[in-house]
Amino acid sequence: MGSHPPGGRPAPRRAAAAVALPLVCGLLLTGTGCGGDKKGSAGGASPTGSVERQKFAKTRFVANAGLAAGASYQWIIKPYRAGAFKKGADGRTVALVKAGLAGTFAYNRFKAALHNAEGDPTLSKAVAPLSAGVESLKGLTSKFRKGEATDGDAGAFDGVINSVKNAGKDAGAPVTDKVPSYSEIQKG
């Protein structure tokens, strides 16, 4: 039987298996999201009912806001207050790069936190006025990276952090700082 390769199996079967396995896995993965409109289904309670959606909204808000606050304090506010961004300071360049990355990370996490808050009516109302403050952080990131940040810029980060924390606390979603690793802030 000269048509079999040295492994003993016919080549067409191996090729078919190599194609079929990813196809089946892909169909299984995409098939799980094809349930149609859950609102119109008569199958009972949806796992993402309004109570669960609100709970997850608060949980996600707290997680994202905590990461943003932790990154801001660790990589921007503390080094700034310690004078690490001043011309001639030891490690200034590294501190500025880290602050720029942390600023981008914090901005992205704060934006995600505001989006998460939309799932909870109380939290949504509490953080709605903070959108402009969070948006203002976007421009400050480049100032830190370039070494052009002032006391007012560091104060702006601190003010947004405290505003988000206070709004979360008032809405029953207290935020605590969670300092991300440097590799996490590099990812944005």
C-alpha positions in Angstrom: 0.0 0.0 0.0 2.3 2.7 -1.3 -0.3 5.5 -0.9 0.3 5.8 2.9 2.9 8.1 4.3 5.4 6.8 6.8 3.1 7.5 9.8 0.6 4.9 8.5 -2.4 7.2 7.9 -3.6 8.2 4.5 -2.6 11.8 3.6 -6.2 13.0 2.6 -7.5 12.1 6.0 -4.9 14.1 7.8 -5.5 17.1 5.6 -9.3 16.8 6.1 -8.8 16.7 9.9 -6.5 19.7 9.8 -9.2 21.7 8.0 -12.2 20.4 9.8 -11.0 21.0 13.4 -10.6 24.8 13.0 -13.8 25.0 11.1 -15.8 23.1 13.8 -14.2 25.2 16.6 -15.0 28.4 14.7 -18.6 27.4 14.2 -19.0 26.5 17.8 -17.5 29.8 18.9 -19.6 31.9 16.6 -22.7 29.8 17.2 -22.8 30.8 20.8 -23.5 34.4 20.0 -26.3 33.7 17.5 -29.2 33.4 19.9 -31.3 36.2 18.4 -33.2 38.8 20.2 -33.4 37.8 23.9 -36.2 40.4 24.6 -38.7 38.5 22.5 -37.7 35.0 23.6 -40.1 33.1 25.8 -37.4 31.0 27.4 -37.5 32.7 30.8 -35.2 35.1 32.5 -32.1 36.4 30.7 -28.8 36.2 32.5 -28.3 39.9 31.9 -31.6 41.2 33.3 -31.7 44.8 34.6 -30.6 43.9 38.1 -27.6 41.9 36.9 -26.8 44.5 34.3 -26.7 47.2 37.0 -24.6 45.1 39.3 -22.1 44.4 36.6 -22.1 48.1 35.6 -21.1 49.1 39.1 -18.5 46.3 39.3 -16.9 47.3 36.0 -17.1 51.0 36.9 -15.3 50.4 40.2 -12.6 48.2 38.5 -11.9 50.7 35.6 -12.0 53.8 37.8 -9.8 52.1 40.4 -7.2 51.3 37.8 -7.3 54.8 36.3 -6.9 56.4 39.8 -4.1 54.0 40.8 -2.2 54.6 37.6 -2.6 58.4 37.9 -1.4 58.5 41.5 1.5 56.0 41.0 2.9 57.2 37.8 1.8 60.9 37.5 0.8 62.6 40.8 3.3 61.1 43.2 6.4 61.6 40.9 5.2 65.1 40.0 4.9 66.0 43.7 8.3 64.5 44.3 9.9 66.7 41.6 10.7 63.9 39.2 9.5 65.9 36.2 11.7 69.0 36.9 14.6 69.7 34.6 17.8 68.1 35.9 16.0 65.6 38.1 17.4 62.1 38.2 15.3 59.7 36.1 13.3 62.6 34.6 13.1 61.1 31.1 11.9 57.7 32.4 9.4 59.4 34.8 8.0 61.5 31.9 7.6 58.5 29.6 5.9 56.6 32.4 3.6 59.5 33.1 2.6 59.8 29.5 1.8 56.1 29.3 -0.1 56.3 32.6 -2.0 59.3 31.4 -3.2 57.5 28.3 -4.0 54.4 30.3 -5.9 56.4 32.9 -7.8 58.3 30.2 -8.9 55.1 28.6 -9.9 53.5 31.9 -11.9 56.6 32.9 -13.7 56.6 29.6 -14.5 52.9 30.1 -15.7 53.6 33.6 -18.1 56.3 32.3 -19.3 53.9 29.7 -19.8 51.2 32.4 -21.8 53.7 34.5 -24.4 54.0 31.8 -25.7 50.5 32.9 -26.8 51.8 36.3 -29.3 54.7 36.4 -28.0 56.1 39.8 -24.4 55.8 38.8 -25.0 57.2 35.3 -26.6 60.4 36.8 -23.7 60.7 39.3 -20.9 60.6 36.7 -22.6 62.3 33.8 -21.2 65.7 34.7 -17.7 64.3 34.8 -17.4 63.6 31.0 -15.8 66.9 30.2 -13.3 66.5 33.0 -12.3 63.1 31.8 -12.1 64.3 28.3 -9.7 67.1 29.4 -7.2 64.5 30.5 -6.6 63.5 26.9 -4.6 66.6 26.2 -2.7 66.6 29.4 -1.1 63.2 28.6 1.1 64.8 25.9 2.1 67.6 28.3 3.4 65.1 30.8 5.3 63.2 28.1 6.9 66.3 26.8 7.8 67.6 30.2 5.6 70.6 29.9 3.2 69.8 32.7 2.5 72.4 35.4 1.1 72.2 38.9 -2.3 72.9 37.4 -2.0 69.9 35.1 -1.2 67.6 38.0 -4.0 69.2 39.9 -6.4 68.5 37.0 -5.6 64.8 37.1 -6.1 64.8 40.9 -9.3 66.7 40.6 -10.8 64.3 38.0 -9.8 61.3 40.1 -11.4 62.7 43.2 -14.6 63.7 41.3 -15.0 60.2 39.9 -14.3 58.6 43.3 -16.8 60.9 45.0 -19.5 60.3 42.3 -19.0 56.5 42.7 -19.2 56.7 46.5 -22.4 58.8 46.3 -23.9 56.2 43.9 -23.0 53.2 46.1 -20.0 52.2 44.0 -16.9 53.3 46.1 -13.7 53.3 44.1 -10.3 52.4 45.6 -7.0 52.8 43.9 -5.6 49.7 42.1 -2.1 50.4 40.9 -1.5 48.6 37.6 1.9 47.2 36.7 4.1 49.1 34.3 3.5 46.5 31.7 -0.2 47.1 32.0 0.1 50.8 31.4 2.3 50.1 28.4 -0.6 48.3 26.8 -2.8 51.3 27.2 
